[in-house]
Amino acid sequence: MTEPEPALPGRWTTVWSRPVGWLLDHVVYRTSVTGRANVPASGPVIFAGNHISFLDGPVMFGAAPRPMHILVKKELFSGLLGRVLTAAGQLPVDRAGDRAALHKARRVLEAGRCVGILPEGARGSGEASAINNGVAWLALNSGATVVPVAILGTRISGEHLDAVPGPRRRLHVSFGGALNVCRRPGETGRVSMDRAGTEIRAALARHVQEAIAGSGQPLPDADIPQERHKEVAGTPADHHLRNVQ
């Protein structure tokens, strides 16, 4: 007997959490936001942001014109923080490989909602020189529109990867031009996913540079030799995706 699929997060989860995100962006920090008009007003959307700080997900959440459910590493879903994340409608994911999380995110998108993802997978320079293919898999299998998101200021040059930005720091979030990816006739699933991943990576990297030029706010220095953390996962490891077709 087939087990019923887990229920999707209730729509009420973002009713209370979106104002909290706004307060984070505009009371705790000073966040300028551009490109909201690039976000489709309806239908499924994948927000794909660059990743420089553990605050990137919450800041993107608070700046977006539509509510979203963000893929967050499952280790954070414990204690008080875990209850808050669950109540906010966020989606736990196992960084070692989690097809169930990808399928749940697809169901969220098929319901016409939005999913947030940081496809670089780990905090780093934020220039999107490489991304995981989970975002491509989701886009191809849900038909969702992808909106690249540049997040700047959550970590600056000289700060440790674990640094907490001081209150009232100036941040910048920019939503780029939407793109859609699809399978081409005759392509295998893997070829389609690799091509879509390349297109999404290029769009995100290009938009990050455009946001830097437009805002005057740079990325932090390239990674210093520190442990890299995967807090908000782009995907399970790519080798797991070969079986998620």
ABEGO torsion letter per residue (X at the ends): XBBBBBBBBBAAAAAAAAAAAAAAAAAABBBBBBGAAABBABEBBBBBBBBABAAAAAAAAAABABBBBBBBBAAABBEAAAAAAAAAGBBBBBAAEBAAAAAAAAAAAAAGBBBBBBAAGBBBAGAGABBBAAAAAAAAAAGBBBBBBBBBGABBBGBBAABBBBBGBBBBBBBBBBBBBBBBBGBBAAAAAAAAAAAAAAAAAAAAAAAAAAAGBBBBBBBBBBBBBBABBABBBAAAAAABX
